[in-house]
Amino acid sequence: MKHSENLVQLFDRLNELKYLFHYGQKIIPIIQSLIDFMKDTVPMLENINTSISDSASKIPKAQNQIHDVTSATELATIEIMDIVDVISNDISKIEDDIKTMINKEEKKKELFTKLRILIGEKSNGIEIVDELEKESNAFNSLNQILSVIQKTKSDAYNITIALQVQDITTQQLAAVNHLITSVQQRLSNLVVELDESDIEVKEQKKIIIPDEETFNAEAKYDKDESRQKLADELLNKTSQDEIDKLFR
Amino acid sequence: MDLKFLVVDDSVTMRRIVSNSLKNLGYENFVEAGDGKEALTVLASDSTINFVITDWNMPVMTGLELIKAIRSDAALSKLPVLMVTTRGVKDDIIEALNAKVNNYIVKPFTPQVLKEKIEQCLVSA
């Protein structure tokens, strides 16, 4: 009796083994395709790794180029300001000279009046004095020149004011530089995970990473007055209670 | 009152624009600093400075930190401070107000706005 139970158990195990081999026959091609897939994937991953590593190594060059652009525009802006300053100083000298000439014209007018009194109204000489005053009067012309000079001076000053764009674009470029630095760091981490080796930075130039406190990523050059109006409105809420309420 | 300004900005261009604007408004007396820390050194060595115009975003010490340092120093706490910055969002302005800035200009500024804000600071000081 015991022998027959043992035989039943043996057949059960043999059947299980048969099913296992049968299942194994089905799964082996799948495992084989998985191995083939892995074999194909390895060079692909190596390719991705090389590509990421290559891209990441180019980032410092891009960062330095952005820094070079910032330095060049700052230098150019200062040169423009130097020239505008020279022009403004020259204009100021001309303005002073014209003002002096206008004062002399006024003095001349007074002298002509005195001369008329000396000559006397009935004398023929008065006509010559009138003619002389008319011909030598540069008062109107000088005033016209003065207004043109003053407008040119104001335009030159407005050029300087417009150069605020350099500071604003510098902040925008610093924000871009900061962004690509974080992209490089993420790429670097990815390569480390894929390859367990750090990115080889081909160009060993010093990378200037802008500190977040040194720029405003939202900086923009526009003549929209809404931001100034908002500042003015908030400034008018002078009490501390009102300021505290704004924080809530 | 004779005004002596301290213009604080890390941008050489902006320092020059603000200084030129001050000259244009008839204020000839000013000194400059490149960040908040340098500004505090200048303020410590020159007691004749009675007006500060500062940027916000600067290395070493920001304009906001500079204002806080000025307000917490008994000798400087009453100094009028005008902030000239690109930061124009509500939260930033409120933060500056809470640090006790006297007035606030959003870049790019016009000479007229600079004139108005200086005058307002002087009236309220």
Interface residues (C-beta under 8 A of the other chain):
Chain A: E74 T77 I78 M81 D85 Y157 T160 I161 A162 L163 Q164 V165 Q166 D167 I168 T170 Q171 D211 E213 T214 F215 N216 E218 A219 K220 Y221 D222 K223 R227 Q228 L230 A231 L234 L235 I243 L246 F247
Chain B: D9 D10 S11 V12 T13 M14 R16 I17 N20 S21 N24 W56 N57 M58 P59 T62 T85 T86 R87 G88 V89 K90 I93 I94 L97 N98 N103 Y104 I105 V106 K107 P108 F109 T110 P111 V113
